[in-house]
Amino acid sequence: MVLADKEVMSTLISELNNAMDALNDIISEGEAEFMANRHLRGSAKYHLLVAIESVLDLSNHLITQNKWRLPENYADIFLVISENKVIKREEAEHLGEMARFRNRLVHQYWKIDDAIIWEVLVNDRLDITNYANKILDFVKTSVY
């Protein structure tokens, strides 16, 4: 049996969905507009950070509610989740890169090339949604 607070999970999923909707809107503007518009670039960084934080918070919620091993850092969160059979180890390692990217967004945002932000938006943002869906599926089949 896996423990999870439905209200907490719902709030975090709502935040994630809002951020992903905003990222999809930004992508719909196209790469040229993204590169030319500093407001779009800033908005993308913010919403990407919110999306990543949402899945980290979802994961931490499961970890604390179920008294699983405490992670040593953000990337380790996904390894703890994989240790408890929510995702595969390979997925956890890949998602760990997302956590490290989050750290760069927070602490070294001025060093991230806007082309890399665009590449992450286009190629990697769905990893966030896919992971959240795996968390939800796991909780739905395991809770109570």
N, CA, C and O atoms as CSV, one atom per row, in Angstrom:
chain,resi,resn,atom,element,x,y,z
A,1,MET,N,N,0.841,-1.178,0.000
A,1,MET,CA,C,0.000,0.000,0.000
A,1,MET,C,C,0.891,1.248,0.000
A,1,MET,O,O,1.825,1.351,0.795
A,2,VAL,N,N,0.600,2.173,-0.877
A,2,VAL,CA,C,1.340,3.430,-0.993
A,2,VAL,C,C,0.464,4.552,-0.455
A,2,VAL,O,O,-0.724,4.640,-0.765
A,3,LEU,N,N,1.074,5.400,0.353
A,3,LEU,CA,C,0.354,6.534,0.914
A,3,LEU,C,C,0.604,7.785,0.077
A,3,LEU,O,O,1.725,8.041,-0.362
A,4,ALA,N,N,-0.461,8.558,-0.136
A,4,ALA,CA,C,-0.357,9.839,-0.842
A,4,ALA,C,C,-1.577,10.668,-0.489
A,4,ALA,O,O,-2.696,10.156,-0.432
A,5,ASP,N,N,-1.356,11.933,-0.255
A,5,ASP,CA,C,-2.445,12.857,0.030
A,5,ASP,C,C,-3.026,13.340,-1.298
A,5,ASP,O,O,-2.349,14.013,-2.074
A,6,LYS,N,N,-4.275,12.993,-1.546
A,6,LYS,CA,C,-4.901,13.331,-2.830
A,6,LYS,C,C,-4.941,14.833,-3.083
A,6,LYS,O,O,-4.773,15.268,-4.222
A,7,GLU,N,N,-5.159,15.627,-2.047
A,7,GLU,CA,C,-5.223,17.079,-2.224
A,7,GLU,C,C,-3.851,17.636,-2.621
A,7,GLU,O,O,-3.759,18.486,-3.507
A,8,VAL,N,N,-2.811,17.167,-1.980
A,8,VAL,CA,C,-1.455,17.596,-2.329
A,8,VAL,C,C,-1.135,17.194,-3.763
A,8,VAL,O,O,-0.623,17.996,-4.544
A,9,MET,N,N,-1.436,15.966,-4.095
A,9,MET,CA,C,-1.164,15.477,-5.451
A,9,MET,C,C,-1.935,16.295,-6.479
A,9,MET,O,O,-1.383,16.669,-7.514
A,10,SER,N,N,-3.193,16.573,-6.206
A,10,SER,CA,C,-4.033,17.336,-7.127
A,10,SER,C,C,-3.486,18.750,-7.332
A,10,SER,O,O,-3.451,19.247,-8.458
A,11,THR,N,N,-3.067,19.387,-6.260
A,11,THR,CA,C,-2.508,20.741,-6.348
A,11,THR,C,C,-1.252,20.751,-7.205
A,11,THR,O,O,-1.088,21.614,-8.068
A,12,LEU,N,N,-0.372,19.798,-6.967
A,12,LEU,CA,C,0.883,19.743,-7.725
A,12,LEU,C,C,0.643,19.432,-9.198
A,12,LEU,O,O,1.304,19.996,-10.070
A,13,ILE,N,N,-0.284,18.552,-9.472
A,13,ILE,CA,C,-0.619,18.233,-10.869
A,13,ILE,C,C,-1.228,19.453,-11.554
A,13,ILE,O,O,-0.951,19.711,-12.725
A,14,SER,N,N,-2.043,20.193,-10.839
A,14,SER,CA,C,-2.625,21.409,-11.408
A,14,SER,C,C,-1.531,22.421,-11.757
A,14,SER,O,O,-1.569,23.027,-12.829
A,15,GLU,N,N,-0.572,22.606,-10.874
A,15,GLU,CA,C,0.552,23.512,-11.145
A,15,GLU,C,C,1.343,23.029,-12.361
A,15,GLU,O,O,1.731,23.822,-13.219
A,16,LEU,N,N,1.572,21.733,-12.418
A,16,LEU,CA,C,2.297,21.153,-13.551
A,16,LEU,C,C,1.538,21.390,-14.855
A,16,LEU,O,O,2.126,21.804,-15.854
A,17,ASN,N,N,0.244,21.131,-14.842
A,17,ASN,CA,C,-0.556,21.315,-16.053
A,17,ASN,C,C,-0.558,22.766,-16.521
A,17,ASN,O,O,-0.474,23.034,-17.719
A,18,ASN,N,N,-0.652,23.697,-15.584
A,18,ASN,CA,C,-0.616,25.118,-15.945
A,18,ASN,C,C,0.724,25.484,-16.579
A,18,ASN,O,O,0.771,26.193,-17.585
A,19,ALA,N,N,1.799,25.001,-15.993
A,19,ALA,CA,C,3.129,25.288,-16.538
A,19,ALA,C,C,3.292,24.661,-17.920
A,19,ALA,O,O,3.844,25.290,-18.824
A,20,MET,N,N,2.822,23.440,-18.090
A,20,MET,CA,C,2.952,22.772,-19.386
A,20,MET,C,C,2.104,23.465,-20.446
A,20,MET,O,O,2.524,23.569,-21.598
A,21,ASP,N,N,0.923,23.939,-20.077
A,21,ASP,CA,C,0.097,24.704,-21.023
A,21,ASP,C,C,0.834,25.961,-21.481
A,21,ASP,O,O,0.834,26.292,-22.666
A,22,ALA,N,N,1.460,26.653,-20.536
A,22,ALA,CA,C,2.211,27.857,-20.885
A,22,ALA,C,C,3.396,27.520,-21.790
A,22,ALA,O,O,3.675,28.251,-22.741
A,23,LEU,N,N,4.088,26.426,-21.505
A,23,LEU,CA,C,5.212,26.018,-22.354
A,23,LEU,C,C,4.734,25.658,-23.758
A,23,LEU,O,O,5.394,25.988,-24.744
A,24,ASN,N,N,3.616,24.997,-23.850
A,24,ASN,CA,C,3.060,24.670,-25.172
A,24,ASN,C,C,2.704,25.938,-25.942
A,24,ASN,O,O,2.923,26.012,-27.151
A,25,ASP,N,N,2.158,26.934,-25.249
A,25,ASP,CA,C,1.861,28.215,-25.897
A,25,ASP,C,C,3.142,28.871,-26.421
A,25,ASP,O,O,3.167,29.411,-27.527
A,26,ILE,N,N,4.180,28.816,-25.626
A,26,ILE,CA,C,5.462,29.408,-26.026
A,26,ILE,C,C,6.009,28.700,-27.260
A,26,ILE,O,O,6.472,29.349,-28.198
A,27,ILE,N,N,5.958,27.390,-27.260
A,27,ILE,CA,C,6.450,26.622,-28.406
A,27,ILE,C,C,5.644,26.940,-29.659
A,27,ILE,O,O,6.191,26.986,-30.761
A,28,SER,N,N,4.357,27.157,-29.489
A,28,SER,CA,C,3.511,27.448,-30.655
A,28,SER,C,C,3.902,28.758,-31.340
A,28,SER,O,O,3.559,28.966,-32.504
A,29,GLU,N,N,4.600,29.628,-30.650
A,29,GLU,CA,C,5.082,30.880,-31.246
A,29,GLU,C,C,6.217,30.636,-32.240
A,29,GLU,O,O,6.471,31.468,-33.111
A,30,GLY,N,N,6.892,29.509,-32.113
A,30,GLY,CA,C,7.986,29.167,-33.021
A,30,GLY,C,C,9.345,29.607,-32.500
A,30,GLY,O,O,9.459,30.495,-31.655
A,31,GLU,N,N,10.350,28.966,-33.023
A,31,GLU,CA,C,11.717,29.209,-32.550
A,31,GLU,C,C,12.181,30.639,-32.829
A,31,GLU,O,O,12.812,31.260,-31.973
A,32,ALA,N,N,11.878,31.164,-34.012
A,32,ALA,CA,C,12.342,32.517,-34.361
A,32,ALA,C,C,11.774,33.550,-33.389
A,32,ALA,O,O,12.502,34.420,-32.911
A,33,GLU,N,N,10.492,33.458,-33.099
A,33,GLU,CA,C,9.869,34.390,-32.150
A,33,GLU,C,C,10.447,34.192,-30.747
A,33,GLU,O,O,10.694,35.159,-30.027
A,34,PHE,N,N,10.656,32.952,-30.372
A,34,PHE,CA,C,11.248,32.649,-29.060
A,34,PHE,C,C,12.606,33.333,-28.925
A,34,PHE,O,O,12.882,33.986,-27.919
A,35,MET,N,N,13.442,33.182,-29.931
A,35,MET,CA,C,14.791,33.757,-29.874
A,35,MET,C,C,14.769,35.285,-29.915
A,35,MET,O,O,15.662,35.933,-29.370
A,36,ALA,N,N,13.763,35.855,-30.551
A,36,ALA,CA,C,13.692,37.309,-30.683
A,36,ALA,C,C,13.020,37.986,-29.489
A,36,ALA,O,O,13.172,39.193,-29.304
A,37,ASN,N,N,12.285,37.233,-28.684
A,37,ASN,CA,C,11.450,37.827,-27.644
A,37,ASN,C,C,11.953,37.433,-26.254
A,37,ASN,O,O,11.769,36.299,-25.813
A,38,ARG,N,N,12.584,38.381,-25.577
A,38,ARG,CA,C,13.141,38.089,-24.248
A,38,ARG,C,C,12.060,37.732,-23.231
A,38,ARG,O,O,12.318,36.991,-22.282
A,39,HIS,N,N,10.859,38.254,-23.424
A,39,HIS,CA,C,9.767,37.918,-22.500
A,39,HIS,C,C,9.357,36.452,-22.651
A,39,HIS,O,O,9.077,35.781,-21.658
A,40,LEU,N,N,9.321,35.958,-23.876
A,40,LEU,CA,C,9.029,34.537,-24.092
A,40,LEU,C,C,10.119,33.668,-23.473
A,40,LEU,O,O,9.831,32.658,-22.832
A,41,ARG,N,N,11.370,34.068,-23.671
A,41,ARG,CA,C,12.485,33.286,-23.115
A,41,ARG,C,C,12.425,33.263,-21.586
A,41,ARG,O,O,12.627,32.219,-20.964
A,42,GLY,N,N,12.150,34.410,-20.997
A,42,GLY,CA,C,12.042,34.461,-19.538
A,42,GLY,C,C,10.862,33.653,-19.028
A,42,GLY,O,O,10.961,32.956,-18.018
A,43,SER,N,N,9.764,33.752,-19.726
A,43,SER,CA,C,8.574,32.987,-19.354
A,43,SER,C,C,8.837,31.486,-19.477
A,43,SER,O,O,8.415,30.703,-18.626
A,44,ALA,N,N,9.529,31.097,-20.528
A,44,ALA,CA,C,9.850,29.676,-20.722
A,44,ALA,C,C,10.696,29.151,-19.573
A,44,ALA,O,O,10.443,28.063,-19.055
A,45,LYS,N,N,11.689,29.916,-19.179
A,45,LYS,CA,C,12.549,29.482,-18.061
A,45,LYS,C,C,11.730,29.331,-16.785
A,45,LYS,O,O,11.883,28.352,-16.054
A,46,TYR,N,N,10.869,30.294,-16.522
A,46,TYR,CA,C,10.044,30.234,-15.320
A,46,TYR,C,C,9.110,29.016,-15.341
A,46,TYR,O,O,9.052,28.261,-14.371
A,47,HIS,N,N,8.391,28.831,-16.434
A,47,HIS,CA,C,7.424,27.735,-16.499
A,47,HIS,C,C,8.115,26.378,-16.542
A,47,HIS,O,O,7.580,25.395,-16.029
A,48,LEU,N,N,9.279,26.315,-17.138
A,48,LEU,CA,C,10.058,25.076,-17.114
A,48,LEU,C,C,10.473,24.755,-15.682
A,48,LEU,O,O,10.398,23.606,-15.246
A,49,LEU,N,N,10.904,25.764,-14.969
A,49,LEU,CA,C,11.278,25.575,-13.570
A,49,LEU,C,C,10.083,25.113,-12.735
A,49,LEU,O,O,10.218,24.210,-11.910
A,50,VAL,N,N,8.925,25.720,-12.940
A,50,VAL,CA,C,7.717,25.316,-12.206
A,50,VAL,C,C,7.350,23.870,-12.530
A,50,VAL,O,O,6.975,23.113,-11.634
A,51,ALA,N,N,7.451,23.482,-13.790
A,51,ALA,CA,C,7.119,22.107,-14.186
A,51,ALA,C,C,8.064,21.109,-13.518
A,51,ALA,O,O,7.625,20.086,-12.992
A,52,ILE,N,N,9.337,21.406,-13.543
A,52,ILE,CA,C,10.315,20.509,-12.922
A,52,ILE,C,C,10.100,20.447,-11.415
A,52,ILE,O,O,10.118,19.367,-10.824
A,53,GLU,N,N,9.898,21.602,-10.798
A,53,GLU,CA,C,9.644,21.644,-9.354
A,53,GLU,C,C,8.396,20.830,-8.995
A,53,GLU,O,O,8.362,20.166,-7.959
A,54,SER,N,N,7.399,20.883,-9.833
A,54,SER,CA,C,6.163,20.140,-9.565
A,54,SER,C,C,6.421,18.641,-9.488
A,54,SER,O,O,5.933,17.974,-8.575
A,55,VAL,N,N,7.187,18.104,-10.441
A,55,VAL,CA,C,7.440,16.658,-10.397
A,55,VAL,C,C,8.401,16.297,-9.276
A,55,VAL,O,O,8.310,15.207,-8.712
A,56,LEU,N,N,9.318,17.197,-8.948
A,56,LEU,CA,C,10.180,16.945,-7.791
A,56,LEU,C,C,9.347,16.924,-6.511
A,56,LEU,O,O,9.553,16.079,-5.640
A,57,ASP,N,N,8.407,17.861,-6.406
A,57,ASP,CA,C,7.540,17.900,-5.227
A,57,ASP,C,C,6.623,16.674,-5.165
A,57,ASP,O,O,6.402,16.125,-4.085
A,58,LEU,N,N,6.092,16.246,-6.301
A,58,LEU,CA,C,5.287,15.013,-6.328
A,58,LEU,C,C,6.106,13.834,-5.807
A,58,LEU,O,O,5.632,13.035,-4.998
A,59,SER,N,N,7.318,13.746,-6.280
A,59,SER,CA,C,8.196,12.649,-5.877
A,59,SER,C,C,8.526,12.727,-4.393
A,59,SER,O,O,8.455,11.725,-3.681
A,60,ASN,N,N,8.887,13.915,-3.931
A,60,ASN,CA,C,9.199,14.085,-2.506
A,60,ASN,C,C,7.999,13.776,-1.628
A,60,ASN,O,O,8.146,13.250,-0.525
A,61,HIS,N,N,6.813,14.104,-2.117
A,61,HIS,CA,C,5.603,13.788,-1.357
A,61,HIS,C,C,5.485,12.272,-1.165
A,61,HIS,O,O,5.233,11.800,-0.057
A,62,LEU,N,N,5.668,11.523,-2.243
A,62,LEU,CA,C,5.610,10.061,-2.121
A,62,LEU,C,C,6.699,9.534,-1.192
A,62,LEU,O,O,6.457,8.643,-0.379
A,63,ILE,N,N,7.881,10.085,-1.319
A,63,ILE,CA,C,9.007,9.634,-0.492
A,63,ILE,C,C,8.720,9.852,0.988
A,63,ILE,O,O,8.909,8.946,1.799
A,64,THR,N,N,8.270,11.039,1.337
A,64,THR,CA,C,8.033,11.332,2.754
A,64,THR,C,C,6.808,10.604,3.295
A,64,THR,O,O,6.835,10.104,4.420
A,65,GLN,N,N,5.736,10.539,2.509
A,65,GLN,CA,C,4.522,9.871,2.973
A,65,GLN,C,C,4.756,8.387,3.248
A,65,GLN,O,O,4.132,7.800,4.132
A,66,ASN,N,N,5.656,7.795,2.485
A,66,ASN,CA,C,5.884,6.353,2.587
A,66,ASN,C,C,7.156,5.990,3.328
A,66,ASN,O,O,7.518,4.820,3.442
A,67,LYS,N,N,7.832,7.028,3.834
A,67,LYS,CA,C,9.057,6.822,4.625
A,67,LYS,C,C,10.118,6.037,3.864
A,67,LYS,O,O,10.813,5.186,4.419
A,68,TRP,N,N,10.221,6.354,2.560
A,68,TRP,CA,C,11.282,5.771,1.761
A,68,TRP,C,C,12.588,6.490,2.079
A,68,TRP,O,O,12.588,7.510,2.768
A,69,ARG,N,N,13.670,5.974,1.590
A,69,ARG,CA,C,14.988,6.569,1.820
A,69,ARG,C,C,14.973,8.039,1.400
A,69,ARG,O,O,14.455,8.393,0.341
A,70,LEU,N,N,15.553,8.883,2.252
A,70,LEU,CA,C,15.619,10.304,1.915
A,70,LEU,C,C,16.685,10.539,0.855
A,70,LEU,O,O,17.804,10.041,0.981
A,71,PRO,N,N,16.352,11.288,-0.180
A,71,PRO,CA,C,17.326,11.554,-1.241
A,71,PRO,C,C,18.429,12.489,-0.760
A,71,PRO,O,O,18.225,13.324,0.120
A,72,GLU,N,N,19.596,12.325,-1.360
A,72,GLU,CA,C,20.745,13.155,-1.008
A,72,GLU,C,C,20.739,14.483,-1.745
A,72,GLU,O,O,21.330,15.456,-1.277
A,73,ASN,N,N,20.074,14.533,-2.896
A,73,ASN,CA,C,20.001,15.752,-3.704
A,73,ASN,C,C,18.819,15.604,-4.658
A,73,ASN,O,O,18.114,14.595,-4.639
A,74,TYR,N,N,18.613,16.617,-5.486
A,74,TYR,CA,C,17.462,16.568,-6.398
A,74,TYR,C,C,17.531,15.391,-7.370
A,74,TYR,O,O,16.523,14.722,-7.598
A,75,ALA,N,N,18.692,15.135,-7.938
A,75,ALA,CA,C,18.805,14.030,-8.892
A,75,ALA,C,C,18.535,12.687,-8.217
A,75,ALA,O,O,17.988,11.775,-8.838
A,76,ASP,N,N,18.915,12.568,-6.960
A,76,ASP,CA,C,18.726,11.326,-6.215
A,76,ASP,C,C,17.251,11.037,-5.948
A,76,ASP,O,O,16.884,9.890,-5.694
A,77,ILE,N,N,16.414,12.048,-6.001
A,77,ILE,CA,C,14.969,11.852,-5.801
A,77,ILE,C,C,14.455,10.784,-6.753
A,77,ILE,O,O,13.700,9.897,-6.354
A,78,PHE,N,N,14.869,10.873,-8.018
A,78,PHE,CA,C,14.376,9.922,-9.011
A,78,PHE,C,C,14.933,8.518,-8.780
A,78,PHE,O,O,14.271,7.529,-9.095
A,79,LEU,N,N,16.142,8.428,-8.233
A,79,LEU,CA,C,16.696,7.112,-7.907
A,79,LEU,C,C,15.901,6.475,-6.769
A,79,LEU,O,O,15.643,5.271,-6.793
A,80,VAL,N,N,15.512,7.269,-5.779
A,80,VAL,CA,C,14.677,6.747,-4.691
A,80,VAL,C,C,13.352,6.243,-5.257
A,80,VAL,O,O,12.869,5.180,-4.869
A,81,ILE,N,N,12.774,7.004,-6.166
A,81,ILE,CA,C,11.515,6.593,-6.789
A,81,ILE,C,C,11.709,5.274,-7.549
A,81,ILE,O,O,10.844,4.399,-7.503
A,82,SER,N,N,12.836,5.133,-8.243
A,82,SER,CA,C,13.077,3.889,-8.980
A,82,SER,C,C,13.328,2.717,-8.030
A,82,SER,O,O,12.929,1.591,-8.326
A,83,GLU,N,N,13.973,2.963,-6.912
A,83,GLU,CA,C,14.204,1.907,-5.924
A,83,GLU,C,C,12.897,1.331,-5.407
A,83,GLU,O,O,12.846,0.191,-4.946
A,84,ASN,N,N,11.850,2.123,-5.489
A,84,ASN,CA,C,10.541,1.687,-5.006
A,84,ASN,C,C,9.606,1.283,-6.142
A,84,ASN,O,O,8.384,1.259,-5.993
A,85,LYS,N,N,10.216,0.968,-7.274
A,85,LYS,CA,C,9.535,0.337,-8.415
A,85,LYS,C,C,8.480,1.199,-9.099
A,85,LYS,O,O,7.537,0.680,-9.698
A,86,VAL,N,N,8.644,2.527,-9.007
A,86,VAL,CA,C,7.710,3.411,-9.694
A,86,VAL,C,C,8.155,3.605,-11.145
A,86,VAL,O,O,7.331,3.628,-12.059
A,87,ILE,N,N,9.461,3.741,-11.343
A,87,ILE,CA,C,10.044,3.878,-12.680
A,87,ILE,C,C,11.292,3.008,-12.743
A,87,ILE,O,O,11.782,2.525,-11.722
A,88,LYS,N,N,11.793,2.818,-13.951
A,88,LYS,CA,C,13.014,2.036,-14.149
A,88,LYS,C,C,14.240,2.878,-13.819
A,88,LYS,O,O,14.201,4.107,-13.873
A,89,ARG,N,N,15.307,2.208,-13.483
A,89,ARG,CA,C,16.563,2.883,-13.126
A,89,ARG,C,C,17.046,3.796,-14.264
A,89,ARG,O,O,17.511,4.907,-14.014
A,90,GLU,N,N,16.933,3.324,-15.511
A,90,GLU,CA,C,17.379,4.132,-16.646
A,90,GLU,C,C,16.599,5.443,-16.729
A,90,GLU,O,O,17.158,6.499,-17.025
A,91,GLU,N,N,15.303,5.351,-16.462
A,91,GLU,CA,C,14.475,6.555,-16.469
A,91,GLU,C,C,14.912,7.505,-15.357
A,91,GLU,O,O,14.978,8.719,-15.549
A,92,ALA,N,N,15.206,6.937,-14.204
A,92,ALA,CA,C,15.640,7.757,-13.068
A,92,ALA,C,C,16.928,8.502,-13.387
A,92,ALA,O,O,17.081,9.671,-13.033
A,93,GLU,N,N,17.844,7.827,-14.053
A,93,GLU,CA,C,19.106,8.474,-14.406
A,93,GLU,C,C,18.877,9.593,-15.415
A,93,GLU,O,O,19.485,10.659,-15.316
A,94,HIS,N,N,17.999,9.350,-16.384
A,94,HIS,CA,C,17.676,10.385,-17.366
A,94,HIS,C,C,16.997,11.578,-16.684
A,94,HIS,O,O,17.331,12.729,-16.969
A,95,LEU,N,N,16.062,11.309,-15.801
A,95,LEU,CA,C,15.357,12.373,-15.101
A,95,LEU,C,C,16.283,13.124,-14.141
A,95,LEU,O,O,16.057,14.294,-13.830
A,96,GLY,N,N,17.321,12.439,-13.680
A,96,GLY,CA,C,18.321,13.117,-12.855
A,96,GLY,C,C,18.969,14.271,-13.601
A,96,GLY,O,O,19.337,15.281,-13.001
A,97,GLU,N,N,19.107,14.114,-14.926
A,97,GLU,CA,C,19.634,15.210,-15.755
A,97,GLU,C,C,18.689,16.407,-15.722
A,97,GLU,O,O,19.129,17.557,-15.733
A,98,MET,N,N,17.397,16.129,-15.683
A,98,MET,CA,C,16.405,17.193,-15.581
A,98,MET,C,C,16.581,17.939,-14.256
A,98,MET,O,O,16.493,19.166,-14.219
A,99,ALA,N,N,16.826,17.210,-13.181
A,99,ALA,CA,C,17.039,17.849,-11.873
A,99,ALA,C,C,18.298,18.717,-11.899
A,99,ALA,O,O,18.316,19.811,-11.335
A,100,ARG,N,N,19.336,18.228,-12.547
A,100,ARG,CA,C,20.564,19.030,-12.653
A,100,ARG,C,C,20.318,20.279,-13.511
A,100,ARG,O,O,20.861,21.347,-13.231
A,101,PHE,N,N,19.499,20.134,-14.552
A,101,PHE,CA,C,19.142,21.280,-15.379
A,101,PHE,C,C,18.362,22.295,-14.545
A,101,PHE,O,O,18.556,23.501,-14.696
A,102,ARG,N,N,17.493,21.820,-13.677
A,102,ARG,CA,C,16.754,22.697,-12.766
A,102,ARG,C,C,17.731,23.518,-11.929
A,102,ARG,O,O,17.537,24.719,-11.743
A,103,ASN,N,N,18.771,22.876,-11.430
A,103,ASN,CA,C,19.762,23.584,-10.632
A,103,ASN,C,C,20.443,24.684,-11.441
A,103,ASN,O,O,20.701,25.774,-10.929
A,104,ARG,N,N,20.727,24.391,-12.695
A,104,ARG,CA,C,21.321,25.413,-13.561
A,104,ARG,C,C,20.352,26.566,-13.783
A,104,ARG,O,O,20.760,27.727,-13.783
A,105,LEU,N,N,19.068,26.256,-13.974
A,105,LEU,CA,C,18.062,27.310,-14.150
A,105,LEU,C,C,17.992,28.225,-12.926
A,105,LEU,O,O,17.818,29.437,-13.058
A,106,VAL,N,N,18.126,27.646,-11.755
A,106,VAL,CA,C,18.008,28.416,-10.522
A,106,VAL,C,C,19.297,29.171,-10.205
A,106,VAL,O,O,19.262,30.353,-9.865
A,107,HIS,N,N,20.421,28.491,-10.318
A,107,HIS,CA,C,21.665,29.048,-9.802
A,107,HIS,C,C,22.601,29.631,-10.856
A,107,HIS,O,O,23.479,30.429,-10.531
A,108,GLN,N,N,22.420,29.240,-12.110
A,108,GLN,CA,C,23.323,29.714,-13.160
A,108,GLN,C,C,22.544,30.075,-14.426
A,108,GLN,O,O,23.005,29.825,-15.539
A,109,TYR,N,N,21.380,30.654,-14.250
A,109,TYR,CA,C,20.485,30.947,-15.368
A,109,TYR,C,C,21.144,31.798,-16.445
A,109,TYR,O,O,20.808,31.670,-17.622
A,110,TRP,N,N,22.063,32.649,-16.067
A,110,TRP,CA,C,22.708,33.527,-17.038
A,110,TRP,C,C,23.684,32.776,-17.936
A,110,TRP,O,O,24.099,33.298,-18.971
A,111,LYS,N,N,24.056,31.553,-17.548
A,111,LYS,CA,C,24.997,30.761,-18.337
A,111,LYS,C,C,24.316,29.832,-19.341
A,111,LYS,O,O,24.990,29.213,-20.164
A,112,ILE,N,N,22.999,29.731,-19.280
A,112,ILE,CA,C,22.295,28.792,-20.152
A,112,ILE,C,C,21.959,29.489,-21.468
A,112,ILE,O,O,21.258,30.501,-21.500
A,113,ASP,N,N,22.466,28.932,-22.522
A,113,ASP,CA,C,22.205,29.457,-23.870
A,113,ASP,C,C,20.721,29.281,-24.190
A,113,ASP,O,O,20.137,28.234,-23.912
A,114,ASP,N,N,20.123,30.306,-24.772
A,114,ASP,CA,C,18.696,30.245,-25.109
A,114,ASP,C,C,18.386,29.122,-26.098
A,114,ASP,O,O,17.276,28.590,-26.093
A,115,ALA,N,N,19.335,28.759,-26.933
A,115,ALA,CA,C,19.133,27.641,-27.860
A,115,ALA,C,C,18.962,26.330,-27.093
A,115,ALA,O,O,18.225,25.444,-27.525
A,116,ILE,N,N,19.641,26.211,-25.961
A,116,ILE,CA,C,19.487,25.005,-25.140
A,116,ILE,C,C,18.106,24.977,-24.504
A,116,ILE,O,O,17.482,23.919,-24.421
A,117,ILE,N,N,17.627,26.127,-24.055
A,117,ILE,CA,C,16.269,26.196,-23.496
A,117,ILE,C,C,15.260,25.754,-24.556
A,117,ILE,O,O,14.364,24.960,-24.272
A,118,TRP,N,N,15.409,26.270,-25.770
A,118,TRP,CA,C,14.490,25.883,-26.849
A,118,TRP,C,C,14.566,24.378,-27.105
A,118,TRP,O,O,13.538,23.720,-27.266
A,119,GLU,N,N,15.764,23.844,-27.142
A,119,GLU,CA,C,15.947,22.405,-27.382
A,119,GLU,C,C,15.266,21.583,-26.287
A,119,GLU,O,O,14.619,20.578,-26.582
A,120,VAL,N,N,15.403,21.995,-25.051
A,120,VAL,CA,C,14.748,21.292,-23.942
A,120,VAL,C,C,13.231,21.379,-24.092
A,120,VAL,O,O,12.523,20.393,-23.894
A,121,LEU,N,N,12.745,22.555,-24.440
A,121,LEU,CA,C,11.294,22.720,-24.617
A,121,LEU,C,C,10.749,21.787,-25.694
A,121,LEU,O,O,9.718,21.140,-25.511
A,122,VAL,N,N,11.445,21.730,-26.795
A,122,VAL,CA,C,10.959,20.945,-27.928
A,122,VAL,C,C,11.177,19.445,-27.722
A,122,VAL,O,O,10.300,18.641,-28.039
A,123,ASN,N,N,12.333,19.069,-27.198
A,123,ASN,CA,C,12.711,17.653,-27.153
A,123,ASN,C,C,12.478,16.955,-25.823
A,123,ASN,O,O,12.291,15.738,-25.796
A,124,ASP,N,N,12.485,17.692,-24.725
A,124,ASP,CA,C,12.497,17.023,-23.418
A,124,ASP,C,C,11.322,17.343,-22.504
A,124,ASP,O,O,11.150,16.675,-21.484
A,125,ARG,N,N,10.520,18.328,-22.832
A,125,ARG,CA,C,9.456,18.725,-21.904
A,125,ARG,C,C,8.450,17.605,-21.667
A,125,ARG,O,O,7.885,17.501,-20.578
A,126,LEU,N,N,8.225,16.776,-22.666
A,126,LEU,CA,C,7.240,15.699,-22.491
A,126,LEU,C,C,7.709,14.642,-21.499
A,126,LEU,O,O,6.896,13.894,-20.956
A,127,ASP,N,N,9.018,14.576,-21.261
A,127,ASP,CA,C,9.529,13.663,-20.232
A,127,ASP,C,C,8.923,14.015,-18.878
A,127,ASP,O,O,8.662,13.133,-18.060
A,128,ILE,N,N,8.705,15.294,-18.647
A,128,ILE,CA,C,8.129,15.753,-17.382
A,128,ILE,C,C,6.702,15.235,-17.249
A,128,ILE,O,O,6.336,14.671,-16.217
A,129,THR,N,N,5.909,15.421,-18.273
A,129,THR,CA,C,4.520,14.960,-18.262
A,129,THR,C,C,4.442,13.441,-18.172
A,129,THR,O,O,3.633,12.903,-17.416
A,130,ASN,N,N,5.272,12.755,-18.934
A,130,ASN,CA,C,5.270,11.289,-18.904
A,130,ASN,C,C,5.605,10.771,-17.510
A,130,ASN,O,O,4.993,9.819,-17.026
A,131,TYR,N,N,6.576,11.403,-16.876
A,131,TYR,CA,C,6.946,10.993,-15.525
A,131,TYR,C,C,5.785,11.221,-14.554
A,131,TYR,O,O,5.462,10.342,-13.755
A,132,ALA,N,N,5.166,12.386,-14.621
A,132,ALA,CA,C,4.034,12.680,-13.737
A,132,ALA,C,C,2.914,11.664,-13.939
A,132,ALA,O,O,2.281,11.238,-12.973
A,133,ASN,N,N,2.669,11.277,-15.179
A,133,ASN,CA,C,1.640,10.268,-15.447
A,133,ASN,C,C,1.996,8.922,-14.831
A,133,ASN,O,O,1.118,8.213,-14.340
A,134,LYS,N,N,3.275,8.566,-14.853
A,134,LYS,CA,C,3.697,7.312,-14.214
A,134,LYS,C,C,3.492,7.374,-12.707
A,134,LYS,O,O,3.085,6.392,-12.087
A,135,ILE,N,N,3.776,8.529,-12.122
A,135,ILE,CA,C,3.544,8.700,-10.685
A,135,ILE,C,C,2.051,8.524,-10.384
A,135,ILE,O,O,1.679,7.802,-9.459
A,136,LEU,N,N,1.211,9.183,-11.164
A,136,LEU,CA,C,-0.233,9.096,-10.936
A,136,LEU,C,C,-0.746,7.677,-11.122
A,136,LEU,O,O,-1.553,7.200,-10.325
A,137,ASP,N,N,-0.285,6.998,-12.166
A,137,ASP,CA,C,-0.701,5.614,-12.387
A,137,ASP,C,C,-0.274,4.724,-11.227
A,137,ASP,O,O,-1.039,3.872,-10.775
A,138,PHE,N,N,0.942,4.925,-10.753
A,138,PHE,CA,C,1.449,4.141,-9.629
A,138,PHE,C,C,0.592,4.370,-8.401
A,138,PHE,O,O,0.213,3.420,-7.715
A,139,VAL,N,N,0.287,5.616,-8.122
A,139,VAL,CA,C,-0.500,5.951,-6.934
A,139,VAL,C,C,-1.907,5.379,-7.070
A,139,VAL,O,O,-2.434,4.806,-6.116
A,140,LYS,N,N,-2.519,5.525,-8.238
A,140,LYS,CA,C,-3.884,5.032,-8.437
A,140,LYS,C,C,-3.984,3.520,-8.232
A,140,LYS,O,O,-4.980,3.027,-7.702
A,141,THR,N,N,-2.964,2.796,-8.646
A,141,THR,CA,C,-3.027,1.340,-8.519
A,141,THR,C,C,-2.524,0.839,-7.171
A,141,THR,O,O,-2.658,-0.345,-6.860
A,142,SER,N,N,-1.943,1.738,-6.363
A,142,SER,CA,C,-1.323,1.298,-5.119
A,142,SER,C,C,-1.945,1.869,-3.847
A,142,SER,O,O,-1.719,1.333,-2.762
A,143,VAL,N,N,-2.712,2.931,-3.956
A,143,VAL,CA,C,-3.214,3.623,-2.781
A,143,VAL,C,C,-4.437,2.905,-2.218
A,143,VAL,O,O,-5.317,2.449,-2.947
A,144,TYR,N,N,-4.450,2.830,-0.930
A,144,TYR,CA,C,-5.579,2.328,-0.135
A,144,TYR,C,C,-5.922,0.962,-0.580
A,144,TYR,O,O,-6.846,0.352,-0.042
